[in-house]
């Protein structure tokens, strides 16, 4: 993923992000449900428009928020960001599966991270989740919240208070978590309150971690940690299959 950004380093951030998001948009074809009378290309229109808007607006907002797209760091540090995300994903998947009796309304419904894992889901997670979602929720939403909070307190303090960065990260994480509720609703019967709470907590915690990487490093770090999370999910699922 880092190499992908290096290849377009001469392009503007807006162009780089839109180009990087194209494989993710196309990967949705692996997971989108069939809608009678609606072509797949039409179903891809909404996420494509969201990507374009987030890349364009986010590129302006991130500059104002002093947030970075990609710093010059070593490959070892980038590998560490993936590893951190993978370890977090392993722990999260194991906890989610181990506690499924508390939030599943029926056996395997809705499925835990481990029960729901698939190769196509991994591809979508790596290409769409780690790239497109990070452009939407960190590059755009978190930058927007940070700029808005700084503007709100501008008349009361000479310098933005330290709390606005974590507040923006948590706000973007909440939006990220809420964006996963429609997929839960499509899983079948109306989800129970426990499943809704679990979905919000699971994705909210992940979003907060990605926001931390974005705030302390850059967007690529958040993307790599997000990709690592899905690799951790995959490792947990494969381990569960090997040692049931």
FIKOLZA-1660 file (N, C-alpha, C; in steps of 0.1 Angstrom, whole numbers, plus 5000, padded with zeros to 4 digits):
% residues 244
   i   px   py   pz ch aa at
   1 5008 4988 5000  A  X  N
   1 5000 5000 5000  A  X CA
   1 5009 5013 5000  A  X  C
   2 5020 5012 5007  A  X  N
   2 5029 5023 5008  A  X CA
   2 5035 5026 4994  A  X  C
   3 5038 5015 4987  A  X  N
   3 5043 5016 4973  A  X CA
   3 5033 5022 4964  A  X  C
   4 5020 5019 4966  A  X  N
   4 5010 5025 4958  A  X CA
   4 5010 5040 4959  A  X  C
   5 5011 5045 4971  A  X  N
   5 5012 5060 4973  A  X CA
   5 5025 5066 4967  A  X  C
   6 5036 5058 4969  A  X  N
   6 5048 5063 4963  A  X CA
   6 5047 5065 4948  A  X  C
   7 5040 5056 4942  A  X  N
   7 5039 5056 4927  A  X CA
   7 5031 5068 4922  A  X  C
   8 5023 5074 4931  A  X  N
   8 5016 5086 4927  A  X CA
   8 5020 5098 4935  A  X  C
   9 5032 5098 4940  A  X  N
   9 5037 5109 4949  A  X CA
   9 5037 5122 4942  A  X  C
  10 5038 5122 4928  A  X  N
  10 5038 5135 4921  A  X CA
  10 5024 5140 4919  A  X  C
  11 5014 5132 4922  A  X  N
  11 5000 5137 4920  A  X CA
  11 4996 5144 4933  A  X  C
  12 4985 5152 4932  A  X  N
  12 4980 5158 4943  A  X CA
  12 4974 5148 4953  A  X  C
  13 4973 5152 4966  A  X  N
  13 4966 5142 4975  A  X CA
  13 4953 5138 4971  A  X  C
  14 4945 5147 4965  A  X  N
  14 4932 5144 4960  A  X CA
  14 4932 5132 4950  A  X  C
  15 4941 5134 4940  A  X  N
  15 4942 5124 4929  A  X CA
  15 4947 5111 4935  A  X  C
  16 4957 5112 4944  A  X  N
  16 4963 5100 4949  A  X CA
  16 4953 5092 4957  A  X  C
  17 4944 5098 4965  A  X  N
  17 4934 5091 4973  A  X CA
  17 4924 5085 4964  A  X  C
  18 4919 5093 4954  A  X  N
  18 4909 5087 4945  A  X CA
  18 4914 5075 4937  A  X  C
  19 4927 5076 4932  A  X  N
  19 4933 5065 4925  A  X CA
  19 4934 5053 4934  A  X  C
  20 4939 5055 4947  A  X  N
  20 4941 5044 4956  A  X CA
  20 4927 5038 4960  A  X  C
  21 4916 5045 4959  A  X  N
  21 4903 5040 4963  A  X CA
  21 4896 5032 4952  A  X  C
  22 4901 5033 4939  A  X  N
  22 4894 5026 4928  A  X CA
  22 4894 5011 4930  A  X  C
  23 4905 5004 4934  A  X  N
  23 4904 4990 4936  A  X CA
  23 4894 4986 4947  A  X  C
  24 4893 4994 4958  A  X  N
  24 4884 4992 4968  A  X CA
  24 4870 4993 4964  A  X  C
  25 4866 5003 4956  A  X  N
  25 4853 5004 4950  A  X CA
  25 4849 4992 4942  A  X  C
  26 4859 4987 4933  A  X  N
  26 4856 4976 4925  A  X CA
  26 4855 4963 4933  A  X  C
  27 4862 4962 4944  A  X  N
  27 4862 4950 4952  A  X CA
  27 4848 4948 4958  A  X  C
  28 4840 4958 4959  A  X  N
  28 4826 4957 4965  A  X CA
  28 4818 4947 4956  A  X  C
  29 4822 4945 4944  A  X  N
  29 4814 4936 4935  A  X CA
  29 4814 4922 4941  A  X  C
  30 4824 4919 4950  A  X  N
  30 4825 4905 4956  A  X CA
  30 4815 4903 4967  A  X  C
  31 4810 4914 4972  A  X  N
  31 4801 4913 4984  A  X CA
  31 4787 4919 4982  A  X  C
  32 4785 4928 4972  A  X  N
  32 4772 4934 4971  A  X CA
  32 4761 4924 4968  A  X  C
  33 4750 4926 4975  A  X  N
  33 4738 4917 4972  A  X CA
  33 4732 4920 4958  A  X  C
  34 4726 4910 4952  A  X  N
  34 4719 4912 4940  A  X CA
  34 4706 4919 4942  A  X  C
  35 4704 4930 4935  A  X  N
  35 4691 4937 4935  A  X CA
  35 4684 4936 4922  A  X  C
  36 4673 4929 4921  A  X  N
  36 4666 4927 4908  A  X CA
  36 4664 4941 4901  A  X  C
  37 4668 4941 4888  A  X  N
  37 4666 4953 4880  A  X CA
  37 4676 4964 4882  A  X  C
  38 4686 4962 4891  A  X  N
  38 4696 4972 4894  A  X CA
  38 4709 4967 4890  A  X  C
  39 4716 4973 4880  A  X  N
  39 4729 4968 4877  A  X CA
  39 4740 4971 4887  A  X  C
  40 4750 4963 4888  A  X  N
  40 4761 4964 4898  A  X CA
  40 4767 4978 4897  A  X  C
  41 4769 4983 4885  A  X  N
  41 4775 4996 4884  A  X CA
  41 4767 5007 4891  A  X  C
  42 4754 5006 4891  A  X  N
  42 4746 5015 4898  A  X CA
  42 4748 5015 4913  A  X  C
  43 4750 5002 4918  A  X  N
  43 4752 5001 4933  A  X CA
  43 4766 5006 4937  A  X  C
  44 4775 5007 4927  A  X  N
  44 4788 5013 4930  A  X CA
  44 4788 5028 4930  A  X  C
  45 4778 5034 4925  A  X  N
  45 4778 5049 4923  A  X CA
  45 4779 5056 4936  A  X  C
  46 4771 5052 4946  A  X  N
  46 4771 5059 4959  A  X CA
  46 4785 5059 4966  A  X  C
  47 4791 5047 4968  A  X  N
  47 4805 5047 4974  A  X CA
  47 4815 5055 4966  A  X  C
  48 4813 5055 4952  A  X  N
  48 4823 5062 4944  A  X CA
  48 4821 5077 4946  A  X  C
  49 4809 5082 4947  A  X  N
  49 4807 5096 4950  A  X CA
  49 4812 5100 4964  A  X  C
  50 4809 5092 4973  A  X  N
  50 4814 5094 4987  A  X CA
  50 4829 5095 4987  A  X  C
  51 4836 5086 4980  A  X  N
  51 4851 5087 4979  A  X CA
  51 4856 5100 4973  A  X  C
  52 4849 5104 4962  A  X  N
  52 4854 5116 4955  A  X CA
  52 4852 5128 4965  A  X  C
  53 4840 5129 4971  A  X  N
  53 4838 5140 4980  A  X CA
  53 4847 5140 4992  A  X  C
  54 4849 5128 4998  A  X  N
  54 4858 5128 5009  A  X CA
  54 4873 5131 5005  A  X  C
  55 4877 5127 4994  A  X  N
  55 4891 5130 4990  A  X CA
  55 4892 5145 4987  A  X  C
  56 4883 5150 4980  A  X  N
  56 4884 5165 4976  A  X CA
  56 4883 5174 4989  A  X  C
  57 4872 5172 4996  A  X  N
  57 4870 5180 5008  A  X CA
  57 4880 5177 5019  A  X  C
  58 4883 5164 5021  A  X  N
  58 4893 5161 5031  A  X CA
  58 4907 5166 5029  A  X  C
  59 4911 5168 5016  A  X  N
  59 4924 5173 5013  A  X CA
  59 4925 5188 5017  A  X  C
  60 4914 5195 5017  A  X  N
  60 4914 5209 5021  A  X CA
  60 4914 5210 5036  A  X  C
  61 4905 5201 5042  A  X  N
  61 4903 5202 5057  A  X CA
  61 4915 5197 5064  A  X  C
  62 4922 5186 5059  A  X  N
  62 4933 5181 5066  A  X CA
  62 4945 5191 5067  A  X  C
  63 4946 5199 5056  A  X  N
  63 4957 5209 5057  A  X CA
  63 4954 5219 5068  A  X  C
  64 4941 5223 5069  A  X  N
  64 4937 5232 5080  A  X CA
  64 4939 5226 5094  A  X  C
  65 4937 5213 5094  A  X  N
  65 4937 5206 5107  A  X CA
  65 4952 5201 5111  A  X  C
  66 4961 5204 5101  A  X  N
  66 4975 5200 5103  A  X CA
  66 4976 5185 5104  A  X  C
  67 4968 5178 5096  A  X  N
  67 4969 5163 5096  A  X CA
  67 4976 5159 5083  A  X  C
  68 4983 5148 5082  A  X  N
  68 4992 5145 5071  A  X CA
  68 4987 5133 5064  A  X  C
  69 4990 5133 5051  A  X  N
  69 4987 5121 5042  A  X CA
  69 4997 5110 5044  A  X  C
  70 5010 5114 5041  A  X  N
  70 5020 5104 5042  A  X CA
  70 5034 5110 5045  A  X  C
  71 5040 5107 5056  A  X  N
  71 5053 5111 5060  A  X CA
  71 5064 5102 5054  A  X  C
  72 5076 5106 5053  A  X  N
  72 5087 5098 5049  A  X CA
  72 5092 5090 5061  A  X  C
  73 5088 5077 5061  A  X  N
  73 5092 5068 5073  A  X CA
  73 5097 5055 5067  A  X  C
  74 5104 5048 5075  A  X  N
  74 5111 5035 5071  A  X CA
  74 5100 5025 5068  A  X  C
  75 5104 5015 5060  A  X  N
  75 5095 5003 5058  A  X CA
  75 5093 4995 5071  A  X  C
  76 5103 4995 5079  A  X  N
  76 5102 4988 5092  A  X CA
  76 5091 4995 5101  A  X  C
  77 5090 5008 5100  A  X  N
  77 5079 5014 5108  A  X CA
  77 5066 5012 5102  A  X  C
  78 5065 5011 5089  A  X  N
  78 5053 5008 5082  A  X CA
  78 5049 4994 5085  A  X  C
  79 5058 4985 5085  A  X  N
  79 5055 4971 5089  A  X CA
  79 5050 4970 5103  A  X  C
  80 5056 4978 5112  A  X  N
  80 5051 4978 5126  A  X CA
  80 5037 4983 5127  A  X  C
  81 5033 4992 5119  A  X  N
  81 5019 4997 5119  A  X CA
  81 5009 4986 5115  A  X  C
  82 5013 4978 5105  A  X  N
  82 5005 4966 5101  A  X CA
  82 5005 4956 5112  A  X  C
  83 5016 4953 5118  A  X  N
  83 5017 4943 5129  A  X CA
  83 5008 4947 5140  A  X  C
  84 5009 4960 5144  A  X  N
  84 5000 4965 5155  A  X CA
  84 4986 4963 5152  A  X  C
  85 4982 4966 5140  A  X  N
  85 4968 4964 5136  A  X CA
  85 4964 4949 5136  A  X  C
  86 4973 4941 5132  A  X  N
  86 4970 4926 5132  A  X CA
  86 4969 4921 5146  A  X  C
  87 4977 4925 5155  A  X  N
  87 4976 4920 5169  A  X CA
  87 4963 4925 5175  A  X  C
  88 4959 4937 5172  A  X  N
  88 4947 4942 5177  A  X CA
  88 4935 4934 5171  A  X  C
  89 4936 4931 5158  A  X  N
  89 4926 4923 5152  A  X CA
  89 4925 4909 5158  A  X  C
  90 4936 4903 5161  A  X  N
  90 4936 4890 5167  A  X CA
  90 4928 4890 5180  A  X  C
  91 4932 4900 5189  A  X  N
  91 4926 4901 5202  A  X CA
  91 4911 4904 5201  A  X  C
  92 4907 4913 5192  A  X  N
  92 4893 4917 5190  A  X CA
  92 4885 4905 5185  A  X  C
  93 4890 4898 5175  A  X  N
  93 4883 4886 5169  A  X CA
  93 4881 4875 5180  A  X  C
  94 4891 4873 5188  A  X  N
  94 4890 4863 5198  A  X CA
  94 4880 4866 5209  A  X  C
  95 4880 4879 5213  A  X  N
  95 4871 4884 5223  A  X CA
  95 4857 4884 5218  A  X  C
  96 4855 4888 5205  A  X  N
  96 4842 4888 5199  A  X CA
  96 4836 4874 5198  A  X  C
  97 4844 4865 5194  A  X  N
  97 4840 4851 5193  A  X CA
  97 4837 4845 5207  A  X  C
  98 4846 4847 5216  A  X  N
  98 4844 4841 5229  A  X CA
  98 4832 4846 5237  A  X  C
  99 4828 4859 5234  A  X  N
  99 4817 4865 5241  A  X CA
  99 4804 4864 5233  A  X  C
 100 4804 4857 5222  A  X  N
 100 4792 4857 5213  A  X CA
 100 4780 4852 5220  A  X  C
 101 4781 4844 5230  A  X  N
 101 4769 4840 5237  A  X CA
 101 4761 4852 5244  A  X  C
 102 4768 4863 5246  A  X  N
 102 4762 4874 5253  A  X CA
 102 4754 4883 5243  A  X  C
 103 4758 4883 5230  A  X  N
 103 4751 4892 5221  A  X CA
 103 4744 4885 5209  A  X  C
 104 4747 4872 5206  A  X  N
 104 4740 4866 5195  A  X CA
 104 4726 4862 5200  A  X  C
 105 4716 4866 5192  A  X  N
 105 4702 4862 5195  A  X CA
 105 4699 4847 5193  A  X  C
 106 4706 4841 5183  A  X  N
 106 4706 4827 5180  A  X CA
 106 4720 4822 5176  A  X  C
 107 4722 4809 5176  A  X  N
 107 4735 4804 5173  A  X CA
 107 4740 4809 5159  A  X  C
 108 4751 4815 5159  A  X  N
 108 4758 4821 5147  A  X CA
 108 4749 4831 5140  A  X  C
 109 4740 4838 5147  A  X  N
 109 4732 4849 5141  A  X CA
 109 4731 4860 5150  A  X  C
 110 4736 4872 5146  A  X  N
 110 4745 4874 5135  A  X CA
 110 4759 4867 5138  A  X  C
 111 4766 4864 5127  A  X  N
 111 4779 4857 5130  A  X CA
 111 4789 4866 5136  A  X  C
 112 4798 4860 5144  A  X  N
 112 4810 4867 5149  A  X CA
 112 4820 4870 5138  A  X  C
 113 4830 4878 5142  A  X  N
 113 4840 4881 5132  A  X CA
 113 4846 4868 5126  A  X  C
 114 4849 4858 5135  A  X  N
 114 4855 4846 5130  A  X CA
 114 4845 4838 5122  A  X  C
 115 4832 4837 5126  A  X  N
 115 4822 4830 5118  A  X CA
 115 4819 4836 5105  A  X  C
 116 4821 4849 5104  A  X  N
 116 4817 4856 5091  A  X CA
 116 4829 4857 5082  A  X  C
 117 4841 4853 5086  A  X  N
 117 4852 4855 5078  A  X CA
 117 4851 4847 5065  A  X  C
 118 4857 4854 5054  A  X  N
 118 4858 4847 5041  A  X CA
 118 4869 4854 5033  A  X  C
 119 4874 4847 5023  A  X  N
 119 4885 4852 5015  A  X CA
 119 4880 4865 5008  A  X  C
 120 4868 4865 5003  A  X  N
 120 4863 4877 4996  A  X CA
 120 4861 4888 5006  A  X  C
 121 4857 4885 5018  A  X  N
 121 4856 4896 5028  A  X CA
 121 4870 4902 5032  A  X  C
 122 4880 4893 5031  A  X  N
 122 4894 4898 5034  A  X CA
 122 4898 4908 5023  A  X  C
 123 4895 4905 5011  A  X  N
 123 4899 4913 4999  A  X CA
 123 4892 4927 5001  A  X  C
 124 4879 4926 5004  A  X  N
 124 4871 4939 5005  A  X CA
 124 4877 4947 5017  A  X  C
 125 4880 4940 5028  A  X  N
 125 4885 4947 5040  A  X CA
 125 4898 4954 5037  A  X  C
 126 4907 4947 5029  A  X  N
 126 4920 4953 5026  A  X CA
 126 4919 4964 5016  A  X  C
 127 4911 4963 5006  A  X  N
 127 4910 4973 4996  A  X CA
 127 4900 4984 4998  A  X  C
 128 4888 4980 5003  A  X  N
 128 4878 4990 5006  A  X CA
 128 4879 4996 5020  A  X  C
 129 4879 4987 5030  A  X  N
 129 4880 4991 5044  A  X CA
 129 4892 4999 5047  A  X  C
 130 4904 4994 5043  A  X  N
 130 4916 5000 5047  A  X CA
 130 4919 5013 5039  A  X  C
 131 4913 5014 5028  A  X  N
 131 4916 5026 5020  A  X CA
 131 4904 5036 5019  A  X  C
 132 4893 5031 5013  A  X  N
 132 4882 5040 5011  A  X CA
 132 4876 5044 5024  A  X  C
 133 4874 5035 5034  A  X  N
 133 4868 5039 5046  A  X CA
 133 4877 5049 5054  A  X  C
 134 4890 5047 5053  A  X  N
 134 4899 5056 5060  A  X CA
 134 4899 5070 5053  A  X  C
 135 4897 5071 5040  A  X  N
 135 4896 5084 5033  A  X CA
 135 4883 5091 5038  A  X  C
 136 4872 5083 5040  A  X  N
 136 4859 5088 5044  A  X CA
 136 4859 5093 5058  A  X  C
 137 4864 5084 5067  A  X  N
 137 4861 5086 5081  A  X CA
 137 4873 5093 5088  A  X  C
 138 4885 5091 5084  A  X  N
 138 4897 5098 5090  A  X CA
 138 4900 5110 5082  A  X  C
 139 4903 5108 5069  A  X  N
 139 4908 5120 5061  A  X CA
 139 4897 5131 5060  A  X  C
 140 4885 5127 5058  A  X  N
 140 4874 5137 5057  A  X CA
 140 4867 5140 5071  A  X  C
 141 4861 5129 5076  A  X  N
 141 4852 5132 5088  A  X CA
 141 4860 5137 5100  A  X  C
 142 4872 5130 5103  A  X  N
 142 4880 5135 5115  A  X CA
 142 4886 5148 5113  A  X  C
 143 4890 5151 5100  A  X  N
 143 4895 5165 5097  A  X CA
 143 4884 5175 5099  A  X  C
 144 4872 5172 5094  A  X  N
 144 4861 5181 5095  A  X CA
 144 4858 5184 5110  A  X  C
 145 4857 5174 5118  A  X  N
 145 4854 5176 5132  A  X CA
 145 4864 5184 5139  A  X  C
 146 4877 5181 5135  A  X  N
 146 4888 5189 5142  A  X CA
 146 4887 5203 5138  A  X  C
 147 4885 5206 5126  A  X  N
 147 4884 5220 5121  A  X CA
 147 4872 5227 5128  A  X  C
 148 4861 5220 5128  A  X  N
 148 4848 5225 5134  A  X CA
 148 4850 5228 5149  A  X  C
 149 4857 5219 5156  A  X  N
 149 4859 5221 5171  A  X CA
 149 4869 5232 5173  A  X  C
 150 4879 5233 5165  A  X  N
 150 4888 5244 5167  A  X CA
 150 4882 5258 5164  A  X  C
 151 4872 5258 5155  A  X  N
 151 4865 5271 5152  A  X CA
 151 4856 5274 5163  A  X  C
 152 4850 5264 5170  A  X  N
 152 4840 5267 5180  A  X CA
 152 4847 5272 5193  A  X  C
 153 4860 5268 5195  A  X  N
 153 4867 5273 5207  A  X CA
 153 4876 5285 5204  A  X  C
 154 4876 5289 5192  A  X  N
 154 4886 5299 5188  A  X CA
 154 4885 5312 5196  A  X  C
 155 4873 5316 5199  A  X  N
 155 4870 5329 5206  A  X CA
 155 4873 5328 5221  A  X  C
 156 4875 5316 5226  A  X  N
 156 4877 5314 5240  A  X CA
 156 4891 5310 5244  A  X  C
 157 4899 5307 5235  A  X  N
 157 4913 5303 5238  A  X CA
 157 4922 5307 5227  A  X  C
 158 4935 5311 5230  A  X  N
 158 4944 5315 5220  A  X CA
 158 4949 5304 5212  A  X  C
 159 4950 5292 5218  A  X  N
 159 4955 5280 5211  A  X CA
 159 4944 5269 5213  A  X  C
 160 4942 5261 5203  A  X  N
 160 4932 5250 5204  A  X CA
 160 4936 5241 5216  A  X  C
 161 4927 5237 5224  A  X  N
 161 4930 5229 5236  A  X CA
 161 4933 5215 5231  A  X  C
 162 4941 5207 5240  A  X  N
 162 4945 5194 5236  A  X CA
 162 4934 5184 5234  A  X  C
 163 4923 5187 5240  A  X  N
 163 4912 5177 5239  A  X CA
 163 4905 5176 5226  A  X  C
 164 4907 5186 5217  A  X  N
 164 4899 5185 5205  A  X CA
 164 4904 5174 5195  A  X  C
 165 4916 5170 5196  A  X  N
 165 4921 5160 5187  A  X CA
 165 4915 5146 5191  A  X  C
 166 4915 5142 5204  A  X  N
 166 4908 5129 5207  A  X CA
 166 4893 5130 5206  A  X  C
 167 4888 5142 5208  A  X  N
 167 4873 5144 5206  A  X CA
 167 4870 5142 5191  A  X  C
 168 4878 5147 5182  A  X  N
 168 4875 5145 5168  A  X CA
 168 4877 5130 5164  A  X  C
 169 4887 5124 5169  A  X  N
 169 4890 5110 5167  A  X CA
 169 4878 5101 5171  A  X  C
 170 4873 5104 5183  A  X  N
 170 4861 5097 5189  A  X CA
 170 4849 5099 5181  A  X  C
 171 4847 5112 5177  A  X  N
 171 4835 5115 5168  A  X CA
 171 4835 5108 5155  A  X  C
 172 4847 5107 5149  A  X  N
 172 4848 5100 5136  A  X CA
 172 4846 5085 5138  A  X  C
 173 4851 5080 5149  A  X  N
 173 4850 5066 5152  A  X CA
 173 4835 5062 5154  A  X  C
 174 4828 5071 5160  A  X  N
 174 4813 5069 5162  A  X CA
 174 4806 5068 5149  A  X  C
 175 4810 5077 5140  A  X  N
 175 4804 5077 5127  A  X CA
 175 4807 5064 5119  A  X  C
 176 4820 5060 5121  A  X  N
 176 4825 5048 5114  A  X CA
 176 4817 5036 5120  A  X  C
 177 4815 5036 5133  A  X  N
 177 4807 5024 5139  A  X CA
 177 4793 5024 5134  A  X  C
 178 4787 5036 5134  A  X  N
 178 4773 5037 5129  A  X CA
 178 4771 5032 5115  A  X  C
 179 4781 5035 5106  A  X  N
 179 4781 5031 5092  A  X CA
 179 4780 5016 5090  A  X  C
 180 4783 5008 5100  A  X  N
 180 4782 4994 5099  A  X CA
 180 4769 4988 5103  A  X  C
 181 4760 4996 5108  A  X  N
 181 4747 4991 5112  A  X CA
 181 4738 4986 5100  A  X  C
 182 4738 4993 5089  A  X  N
 182 4730 4988 5078  A  X CA
 182 4734 4974 5074  A  X  C
 183 4747 4971 5074  A  X  N
 183 4751 4957 5070  A  X CA
 183 4746 4947 5080  A  X  C
 184 4745 4951 5093  A  X  N
 184 4739 4942 5103  A  X CA
 184 4724 4940 5101  A  X  C
 185 4717 4950 5096  A  X  N
 185 4703 4949 5094  A  X CA
 185 4700 4940 5082  A  X  C
 186 4710 4939 5072  A  X  N
 186 4708 4931 5060  A  X CA
 186 4711 4916 5063  A  X  C
 187 4716 4913 5075  A  X  N
 187 4720 4899 5078  A  X CA
 187 4708 4890 5080  A  X  C
 188 4696 4895 5081  A  X  N
 188 4684 4887 5082  A  X CA
 188 4673 4893 5090  A  X  C
 189 4669 4886 5101  A  X  N
 189 4659 4892 5110  A  X CA
 189 4664 4904 5117  A  X  C
 190 4655 4913 5122  A  X  N
 190 4660 4925 5129  A  X CA
 190 4670 4921 5140  A  X  C
 191 4681 4928 5141  A  X  N
 191 4691 4924 5151  A  X CA
 191 4687 4928 5165  A  X  C
 192 4691 4920 5175  A  X  N
 192 4688 4923 5189  A  X CA
 192 4696 4934 5194  A  X  C
 193 4692 4940 5205  A  X  N
 193 4700 4951 5211  A  X CA
 193 4714 4948 5213  A  X  C
 194 4717 4935 5218  A  X  N
 194 4730 4931 5221  A  X CA
 194 4739 4931 5208  A  X  C
 195 4734 4927 5197  A  X  N
 195 4741 4927 5185  A  X CA
 195 4744 4941 5180  A  X  C
 196 4735 4950 5182  A  X  N
 196 4737 4964 5178  A  X CA
 196 4748 4970 5186  A  X  C
 197 4747 4968 5200  A  X  N
 197 4757 4973 5209  A  X CA
 197 4771 4967 5205  A  X  C
 198 4771 4954 5203  A  X  N
 198 4784 4948 5199  A  X CA
 198 4790 4954 5187  A  X  C
 199 4782 4956 5176  A  X  N
 199 4786 4962 5164  A  X CA
 199 4792 4976 5166  A  X  C
 200 4785 4984 5174  A  X  N
 200 4790 4998 5177  A  X CA
 200 4803 4998 5185  A  X  C
 201 4804 4989 5195  A  X  N
 201 4816 4989 5203  A  X CA
 201 4828 4983 5195  A  X  C
 202 4826 4973 5187  A  X  N
 202 4836 4967 5180  A  X CA
 202 4842 4977 5170  A  X  C
 203 4833 4983 5162  A  X  N
 203 4838 4992 5152  A  X CA
 203 4842 5006 5158  A  X  C
 204 4836 5009 5169  A  X  N
 204 4840 5022 5175  A  X CA
 204 4854 5021 5181  A  X  C
 205 4857 5010 5187  A  X  N
 205 4871 5008 5192  A  X CA
 205 4881 5008 5181  A  X  C
 206 4878 5001 5170  A  X  N
 206 4887 5000 5159  A  X CA
 206 4889 5014 5153  A  X  C
 207 4878 5022 5151  A  X  N
 207 4879 5035 5146  A  X CA
 207 4887 5044 5154  A  X  C
 208 4886 5043 5168  A  X  N
 208 4894 5051 5177  A  X CA
 208 4909 5048 5175  A  X  C
 209 4912 5035 5174  A  X  N
 209 4926 5032 5172  A  X CA
 209 4931 5037 5158  A  X  C
 210 4924 5036 5148  A  X  N
 210 4928 5042 5135  A  X CA
 210 4930 5057 5136  A  X  C
 211 4921 5063 5143  A  X  N
 211 4922 5078 5145  A  X CA
 211 4934 5081 5153  A  X  C
 212 4938 5073 5162  A  X  N
 212 4951 5075 5170  A  X CA
 212 4963 5075 5160  A  X  C
 213 4963 5065 5152  A  X  N
 213 4974 5064 5142  A  X CA
 213 4974 5076 5133  A  X  C
 214 4962 5080 5128  A  X  N
 214 4962 5092 5120  A  X CA
 214 4967 5105 5126  A  X  C
 215 4962 5107 5139  A  X  N
 215 4966 5119 5146  A  X CA
 215 4981 5119 5149  A  X  C
 216 4987 5108 5153  A  X  N
 216 5001 5107 5158  A  X CA
 216 5010 5105 5146  A  X  C
 217 5006 5099 5135  A  X  N
 217 5014 5096 5124  A  X CA
 217 5009 5103 5111  A  X  C
 218 5002 5095 5103  A  X  N
 218 4996 5100 5091  A  X CA
 218 4985 5091 5086  A  X  C
 219 4979 5095 5075  A  X  N
 219 4967 5087 5070  A  X CA
 219 4972 5073 5066  A  X  C
 220 4984 5072 5060  A  X  N
 220 4989 5059 5056  A  X CA
 220 4990 5049 5068  A  X  C
 221 4994 5055 5079  A  X  N
 221 4995 5047 5091  A  X CA
 221 4982 5041 5095  A  X  C
 222 4971 5050 5094  A  X  N
 222 4958 5045 5098  A  X CA
 222 4953 5034 5088  A  X  C
 223 4957 5036 5075  A  X  N
 223 4953 5026 5065  A  X CA
 223 4960 5013 5067  A  X  C
 224 4973 5014 5071  A  X  N
 224 4980 5001 5073  A  X CA
 224 4975 4994 5086  A  X  C
 225 4972 5002 5096  A  X  N
 225 4967 4996 5108  A  X CA
 225 4953 4989 5105  A  X  C
 226 4945 4996 5097  A  X  N
 226 4932 4990 5093  A  X CA
 226 4934 4977 5085  A  X  C
 227 4944 4977 5076  A  X  N
 227 4946 4965 5068  A  X CA
 227 4951 4954 5077  A  X  C
 228 4960 4958 5087  A  X  N
 228 4965 4948 5097  A  X CA
 228 4953 4942 5105  A  X  C
 229 4943 4950 5108  A  X  N
 229 4932 4945 5116  A  X CA
 229 4925 4933 5108  A  X  C
 230 4923 4935 5095  A  X  N
 230 4917 4925 5087  A  X CA
 230 4926 4912 5086  A  X  C
 231 4939 4915 5085  A  X  N
 231 4948 4903 5085  A  X CA
 231 4947 4896 5098  A  X  C
 232 4946 4903 5109  A  X  N
 232 4944 4897 5122  A  X CA
 232 4931 4889 5123  A  X  C
 233 4920 4894 5117  A  X  N
 233 4908 4887 5117  A  X CA
 233 4910 4874 5109  A  X  C
 234 4917 4875 5098  A  X  N
 234 4919 4863 5090  A  X CA
 234 4927 4852 5097  A  X  C
 235 4937 4857 5104  A  X  N
 235 4946 4848 5112  A  X CA
 235 4938 4841 5123  A  X  C
 236 4929 4848 5129  A  X  N
 236 4921 4843 5140  A  X CA
 236 4911 4832 5134  A  X  C
 237 4905 4835 5123  A  X  N
 237 4895 4826 5117  A  X CA
 237 4902 4813 5112  A  X  C
 238 4914 4815 5106  A  X  N
 238 4921 4803 5101  A  X CA
 238 4926 4794 5113  A  X  C
 239 4930 4801 5124  A  X  N
 239 4934 4794 5136  A  X CA
 239 4922 4786 5142  A  X  C
 240 4910 4792 5142  A  X  N
 240 4898 4786 5147  A  X CA
 240 4894 4774 5139  A  X  C
 241 4897 4774 5125  A  X  N
 241 4894 4763 5117  A  X CA
 241 4904 4752 5119  A  X  C
 242 4916 4755 5122  A  X  N
 242 4927 4745 5123  A  X CA
 242 4926 4738 5137  A  X  C
 243 4922 4746 5147  A  X  N
 243 4921 4741 5161  A  X CA
 243 4907 4744 5166  A  X  C
 244 4897 4737 5161  A  X  N
 244 4883 4740 5166  A  X CA
 244 4881 4737 5181  A  X  C
% end
